[in-house]
Amino acid sequence: MPDDSQDRQQDLISGGHLVAKALKAEGVDVIYTLCGGHIIDIYDGCVDEGIEVVDVRHEQVAAHAADGYARITGKPGCAVVTAGPGTTDAVTGVANAFRAESPMLLIGGQGAHTQHKMGSLQDLPHVDMMTPITKFAATVPDTARAADMVSMAFRECYHGAPGPSFLEIPRDVLDAKVPVDKARVPEAGRYRASTRSAGDPEAVEKLADLLVHAEKPAILLGSQVWTTRATDAAVEFVRALNVPAYMNGAGRGTLPPGDPHHFQLSRRYAFANADVIVIVGTPFDFRMGYGKRLSPAATVVQIDLDYRTVGKNRDIDLGIVGDAGRVLKSVVESVSGRLDGGSVKRKAWLEELRTAEQTALEKRLPQLRSEASPIHPYRLVSEINDFLTEDSIYIGDGGDIVTFSGQVVQPKSPGHWMDPGPLGTLGVGVPFVLAAKQARPDKEVVALFGDGAFSLTGWDFETLVRYNLPFVGIVGNNSSMNQIRYGQAQKYGLERERVGNTLGDVHYDEFARMLGGYGEEVRDPADIGPALRRARESGLPSLINVWVDPDAYAPGTMNQTMYK
């Protein structure tokens, strides 16, 4: 009599393999992970589904990499970590994605259902911890529901503004097998709807009318312009309406440097003097002075994916909830035929702002060209800006040094700027490099680290070496957590400025070489450019250790309200 046990076995599928099928249906082609016994069946499923398993040295790196992958690709990222400390190590990465509106799924292990509340290995109330910092957090209750719950979590990532979701999967649920026909496996492209709302047509028409009659309009293009891939619509908008554009967050690079509508250094002046200000995809948070930096006499319009963000912290004259690209495109269509050739009357306004830009640049020029040693941070970031090409993705990971770079470094293409976002998380740099270089191997990746920031996740430089992911890394080294040091000096005097913020004089170039990468030390500003070029030519993960002046502080640091 023939043995049909093998045929019956082929009709069964494990929880881990169901998870992998759901990841594949979502378009996930890589997971970031640090191994643990609770989660290995997911790895086995990923092997079968052709999903790459990238192992890192710390779970925070895995979560940040999933966040970075989502930003670069427009697809949700995924990190898989074990229970207990594996999941708690990833909390910072999830929280950063939450504030940055980045869609990602963290899957955490959990002890077996049969050992619930018995004190099993690494048992913690993960869902309770993750709920406040995710859009969705749940336990997978049954093996047959594993793929269904993964798809549900991804769907919730896109409810309103994007964000992270969390699933914990008990070990017995993940390892168990169920008949294939008993498991719900949602089909790709058929379990969530489009979120590309064009906004309220009446509100769009009102915005169009405001802009037709505005004499001094200005627009801020925030991170949601990139999140919604609205670059073309934003460019068409500013050119058709002849509106000066400022960019922040991931919106940087929407317009290239040198574009007649690209402005950077005159934002405060513009917002103090404009008659209509349009804020796109940016909350009125600390970066915007909670809305207080906008002229009280201006008509303020806010466009955002999330209803809860519109009008928060500051009254507005018009709010539109919708996809940035769809809304801006609709406005352009609405003004067609009503605008005087791109609004020629605004030529004087743009010239006024260009003069303000030039004045600010000339004031800073001596520091940008400084020959001082230790090196002035403005000279360093100016050299980096000159070094970037149209294919360079720039990543900023640090406090004071990255604050300097925010005023000088201008990405030359959309989607080529990455920073942590409003949570201000240090340590995103190496994992963002990992994600960016894996997702876009055709792109050059250039990362600027503060020495304190690099120290948090720098051991995963070895991961970049192991996976052969070359990038140009620069450490602005002042042996201090300088942003905090400035605040302490202001609050408590110079005699107490060095409490809890001073680091060792670490030679990060030697660290890079030790791990198999390329490293150089720079003390003379004239050597910065050549060192960067040698790092590029090395074809290796690199760190250029640049000794910068510890007594030079960024204006953004000195203006922080917490230090007033």
Residue pairs with C-beta under 8 A, 6 or more apart in sequence:
11 179
11 180
11 181
12 177
12 178
12 179
12 180
13 177
13 178
13 179
13 180
13 183
14 41
14 44
14 45
14 143
14 174
14 175
14 176
14 177
15 41
15 140
15 143
15 146
15 169
15 173
15 174
15 175
15 176
15 178
16 39
16 40
16 41
16 42
16 43
16 44
16 45
16 146
16 174
16 175
17 41
17 44
17 45
17 48
18 45
18 143
18 144
18 146
18 147
18 150
18 183
18 185
19 42
19 45
19 107
19 146
19 147
19 150
19 169
19 174
20 42
20 45
20 46
20 48
20 49
20 51
21 45
21 49
21 147
21 185
22 146
22 147
22 148
22 150
22 151
22 154
22 185
22 186
23 31
23 46
23 49
23 51
23 78
23 150
24 49
24 50
24 51
24 188
25 147
25 151
25 185
25 186
25 187
25 188
26 75
26 76
26 150
26 151
26 154
26 188
27 75
27 188
28 51
28 75
28 76
28 77
28 78
29 50
29 51
29 52
30 51
30 52
30 53
30 54
30 69
30 78
30 438
31 42
31 46
31 51
31 52
31 53
31 54
31 66
31 78
31 79
31 80
32 54
32 56
32 61
32 62
32 63
32 65
32 66
32 69
32 77
32 78
32 79
32 80
32 431
32 434
32 435
33 39
33 43
33 53
33 54
33 55
33 56
33 62
33 79
33 80
33 81
34 55
34 56
34 57
34 58
34 59
34 62
34 81
34 82
34 86
34 89
35 43
35 55
35 82
36 81
36 82
36 83
36 86
36 109
36 122
37 82
37 109
37 171
38 82
38 83
38 86
38 109
38 110
38 111
38 122
38 169
38 171
38 174
39 80
39 81
39 82
39 107
39 109
39 169
39 174
41 174
41 175
42 80
42 107
42 174
43 53
43 80
46 52
46 53
47 53
54 65
54 434
54 438
54 463
54 467
55 463
56 62
56 65
56 431
56 434
56 460
56 463
57 459
57 460
57 462
57 463
58 89
58 457
58 459
58 460
59 79
59 81
59 85
59 86
59 87
59 89
59 90
59 93
60 89
60 90
60 92
60 93
60 427
60 431
60 456
60 457
61 93
61 430
61 431
61 434
61 457
61 460
61 463
62 79
62 80
62 81
62 90
62 93
62 431
63 79
63 81
63 90
63 91
63 92
63 93
63 94
63 96
63 97
63 104
63 106
63 431
64 92
64 93
64 96
64 425
64 427
64 428
64 431
64 432
64 435
64 457
65 77
65 79
65 431
65 432
65 434
65 435
66 77
66 78
66 79
66 93
66 97
66 104
66 105
66 106
66 435
67 77
67 93
67 96
67 97
67 100
67 102
67 104
67 164
67 428
67 431
67 432
67 435
68 77
68 418
68 428
68 431
68 432
68 434
68 435
68 436
69 75
69 77
69 104
69 435
69 438
69 439
70 76
70 77
70 97
70 102
70 103
70 104
70 162
71 100
71 102
71 226
71 250
71 415
71 418
71 435
72 393
72 415
72 418
72 435
72 436
72 439
72 440
73 439
74 229
76 103
76 104
76 105
76 154
76 157
77 102
77 103
77 104
77 105
77 435
78 104
78 105
78 106
78 107
79 90
79 93
79 104
79 105
79 106
79 107
80 106
80 107
80 108
81 87
81 89
81 90
81 106
81 107
81 108
81 109
82 108
82 109
82 122
83 108
83 109
83 110
83 111
83 121
83 122
83 123
83 124
83 126
83 168
83 171
84 121
84 122
84 123
84 124
85 122
86 108
86 109
86 122
87 106
87 108
87 109
87 124
87 126
87 129
87 130
87 168
88 124
88 129
90 106
90 108
91 129
91 130
91 133
92 425
92 427
93 106
93 431
94 104
94 106
94 130
94 133
94 134
94 164
94 166
95 133
95 423
95 425
96 102
96 420
96 421
96 423
96 425
96 428
97 103
97 104
97 163
97 164
98 133
98 134
98 135
98 163
98 164
98 423
99 421
99 422
99 423
100 223
100 420
100 421
100 422
100 423
101 161
101 162
101 163
101 223
101 224
101 227
101 305
101 306
101 421
102 162
102 163
102 164
102 421
103 154
103 157
103 158
103 162
103 163
103 164
104 157
104 164
104 165
105 150
105 153
105 154
105 157
105 164
105 165
105 166
105 167
106 130
106 134
106 164
106 165
106 166
106 167
107 150
107 166
107 167
107 168
107 169
108 126
108 130
108 166
108 167
108 168
108 169
109 122
109 168
109 169
109 171
109 174
110 123
110 126
110 139
110 168
110 169
110 170
110 171
111 118
111 120
111 121
111 122
111 123
111 170
111 171
112 120
112 170
112 171
112 172
113 170
113 172
113 173
114 172
115 123
116 170
126 137
126 166
126 168
127 137
127 138
127 139
127 166
127 168
130 137
130 166
131 137
133 164
134 163
134 164
134 165
134 166
135 156
135 157
135 159
135 160
135 163
135 164
135 165
136 152
136 153
136 156
136 157
136 159
136 165
136 166
137 165
137 166
137 167
138 149
138 152
138 153
138 166
138 167
138 168
139 167
139 168
139 169
139 170
140 146
140 149
140 167
140 168
140 169
140 170
140 173
140 174
141 173
142 173
143 173
143 174
143 176
143 177
143 178
143 183
144 178
144 182
144 183
144 184
145 183
145 184
146 169
146 173
146 174
146 183
147 183
147 184
147 185
147 186
148 183
148 184
148 185
148 186
149 167
150 167
151 186
151 191
151 192
153 165
153 166
153 167
154 165
154 192
155 191
155 192
156 165
157 163
157 164
157 165
158 192
158 195
159 195
160 305
160 306
160 307
160 308
161 224
161 227
161 304
161 305
161 306
161 309
162 227
162 305
195 305
195 323
196 228
196 323
196 325
196 326
197 321
197 322
197 323
197 326
198 204
198 322
198 323
198 326
198 327
198 329
198 330
199 303
199 320
199 321
199 322
199 323
199 326
199 327
199 330
200 320
200 321
200 322
201 330
203 318
203 319
203 320
204 320
204 327
204 330
204 331
204 334
205 334
206 318
207 278
207 301
207 318
207 320
207 331
208 331
208 334
208 335
208 338
210 276
210 299
210 301
210 318
211 217
211 241
211 243
211 276
211 278
211 331
211 335
212 335
212 338
212 339
214 275
214 276
214 299
215 275
215 345
215 346
215 349
216 273
216 274
216 275
216 276
216 346
216 349
217 241
217 243
217 244
217 274
217 275
217 276
217 277
217 278
217 346
217 349
218 243
218 244
218 245
218 246
218 270
218 271
218 274
218 276
218 277
218 278
219 237
219 238
219 243
219 244
219 245
219 246
219 277
219 278
219 279
219 280
220 245
220 246
220 247
220 248
220 251
220 267
220 277
220 278
220 279
220 280
220 282
221 234
221 245
221 246
221 247
221 248
221 251
221 254
221 280
221 281
222 247
222 248
222 249
222 250
222 251
222 279
222 280
222 281
222 282
223 248
223 249
223 250
223 251
223 281
223 282
223 421
224 230
224 251
224 280
224 281
224 282
224 304
224 305
224 324
225 231
225 234
225 247
225 250
225 251
225 254
225 280
225 281
225 324
225 325
226 249
226 250
226 251
226 254
226 414
226 415
227 250
227 281
227 305
227 324
228 281
228 305
228 323
228 324
228 325
228 326
229 325
230 323
230 324
230 325
230 326
230 328
231 254
231 414
231 415
232 325
233 324
233 325
233 326
233 328
233 329
233 332
234 245
234 254
234 255
234 280
234 324
234 325
234 328
235 254
235 255
236 328
236 329
236 332
237 243
237 328
237 329
237 331
237 332
238 244
238 245
238 255
238 261
239 261
239 342
240 332
240 335
240 339
240 342
241 331
241 332
241 335
241 339
241 342
241 343
242 261
242 342
242 343
242 344
242 346
242 347
242 350
243 261
243 278
243 346
244 261
244 263
244 270
244 349
244 350
244 353
245 254
245 255
245 261
245 262
245 263
246 263
246 264
246 267
246 270
247 253
247 254
247 255
247 262
247 264
248 282
248 287
249 282
249 417
249 419
249 421
250 415
250 417
250 418
251 280
251 281
251 282
252 410
252 411
252 416
252 417
253 410
253 411
253 412
253 413
253 414
253 415
253 416
253 417
254 414
255 261
255 262
256 262
256 390
256 412
256 413
257 410
257 412
260 350
261 350
263 270
263 353
263 354
263 357
264 357
264 407
264 410
265 356
265 357
265 360
265 361
265 407
266 353
266 354
266 356
266 357
266 360
268 293
269 353
269 356
270 353
270 356
271 277
271 293
271 294
271 295
271 298
272 293
272 295
273 295
273 352
274 295
274 298
275 297
275 298
275 299
276 298
276 299
276 301
277 294
277 295
277 298
277 299
277 300
277 301
278 301
278 302
278 303
279 288
279 300
279 301
279 302
279 303
280 303
280 304
280 324
280 328
281 303
281 304
281 305
281 324
282 288
282 304
283 304
283 309
283 312
283 313
283 422
284 290
284 291
284 302
284 312
284 313
284 314
285 313
285 422
286 422
286 561
287 422
288 294
290 313
290 314
291 300
291 313
291 314
292 314
294 300
294 314
299 317
299 318
300 314
300 315
300 316
300 317
300 318
301 316
301 317
301 318
301 319
301 320
302 309
302 310
302 311
302 316
302 318
302 319
302 320
303 319
303 320
303 321
303 322
303 324
303 327
303 328
304 310
304 319
304 320
304 321
305 321
305 322
305 323
305 324
306 321
307 321
310 316
310 319
310 320
310 321
311 319
320 327
364 378
364 407
367 376
367 378
367 379
368 378
368 379
368 382
368 408
369 379
369 382
370 376
370 378
370 379
370 525
371 379
371 525
371 526
372 379
372 525
372 549
373 523
373 524
373 525
373 547
374 478
374 523
374 547
374 548
374 549
374 550
375 522
375 523
375 524
375 525
375 528
375 546
375 547
375 548
375 549
376 525
376 548
376 549
376 552
377 400
377 401
377 404
377 476
377 548
377 549
377 552
377 554
378 404
378 408
378 552
379 525
379 528
380 401
380 404
380 474
380 476
380 525
380 528
380 546
380 548
381 401
381 404
381 405
381 407
381 408
381 409
381 448
382 408
383 525
383 528
383 529
383 532
384 394
384 405
384 409
384 446
384 448
384 474
384 532
385 408
385 409
385 410
386 529
387 446
387 472
387 529
387 532
387 533
388 394
388 409
388 410
388 411
388 412
388 446
389 412
389 444
390 412
390 413
391 413
391 442
391 443
391 444
392 411
392 412
392 416
392 443
392 444
392 445
392 446
393 411
393 415
393 416
393 417
393 418
393 436
393 440
393 443
393 444
393 445
393 446
394 409
394 411
394 416
394 417
394 418
394 446
394 447
394 448
395 418
395 419
395 428
395 429
395 432
395 433
395 436
395 445
395 446
395 447
395 448
396 402
396 405
396 406
396 409
396 417
396 418
396 419
396 429
396 447
396 448
397 419
397 420
397 426
397 427
397 428
397 429
397 430
397 432
397 447
397 448
397 449
397 450
397 453
397 454
398 426
398 429
398 448
398 449
398 450
398 452
398 453
398 454
398 476
399 426
399 450
399 452
399 453
399 481
399 482
399 483
399 484
399 557
400 450
400 478
400 482
400 483
400 486
400 553
400 554
400 557
401 448
401 449
401 450
401 476
401 478
401 482
401 548
401 554
402 419
402 448
402 450
402 453
403 483
403 554
403 555
403 556
403 557
404 476
404 554
405 448
406 419
406 556
407 554
407 555
407 556
409 417
409 448
411 417
416 443
418 428
418 432
418 436
419 428
420 426
420 428
426 450
426 452
426 453
426 456
427 453
427 456
427 457
428 457
429 447
429 448
429 449
429 453
429 454
429 457
429 473
430 447
430 454
430 457
430 458
430 460
430 461
430 463
430 464
431 457
431 460
432 447
433 445
433 447
433 464
433 469
433 471
433 473
433 541
434 460
434 463
434 464
434 467
434 469
436 443
436 445
437 443
437 445
437 464
437 469
437 470
437 471
438 467
438 469
444 471
444 472
444 536
445 471
445 472
446 471
446 472
446 473
446 474
447 471
447 472
447 473
447 474
448 474
448 476
449 458
449 473
449 474
449 475
449 476
450 475
450 476
450 481
450 482
451 475
451 476
451 477
451 478
451 479
451 480
451 503
451 506
451 508
452 480
452 481
452 503
454 475
454 508
454 543
455 503
455 506
458 508
458 511
461 473
461 511
461 512
461 515
461 517
461 541
461 543
462 515
462 516
464 470
464 471
464 517
464 541
465 515
465 516
465 517
465 540
465 541
469 541
470 538
470 539
470 540
470 541
470 542
471 541
471 542
472 532
472 535
472 536
472 542
472 544
473 512
473 535
473 541
473 542
473 543
473 544
474 532
474 543
474 544
474 546
475 508
475 543
475 544
475 545
475 546
476 546
476 548
477 505
477 506
477 508
477 545
477 546
477 547
477 548
478 547
478 548
478 549
478 550
479 502
479 503
479 504
479 505
479 506
479 550
480 501
480 502
480 503
480 550
481 501
481 502
481 503
482 501
482 550
482 553
482 557
483 553
483 554
483 557
483 560
484 500
484 501
485 497
485 498
485 501
485 502
485 550
486 553
486 557
486 558
486 563
487 560
487 562
487 563
488 496
488 497
488 498
488 499
488 501
489 496
489 497
490 563
491 563
492 499
507 521
507 545
508 519
508 543
508 545
509 519
509 520
509 521
509 543
509 544
509 545
510 519
511 519
511 543
512 518
512 519
512 541
512 542
512 543
513 519
515 541
516 540
516 541
517 540
517 541
517 542
517 543
518 534
518 535
518 538
518 540
518 541
518 542
518 543
519 542
519 543
519 544
519 545
520 531
520 534
520 535
520 542
520 544
520 545
521 544
521 545
521 547
522 528
522 531
522 544
522 545
522 546
522 547
523 547
528 544
528 546
531 544
532 544
535 542
535 544
557 563
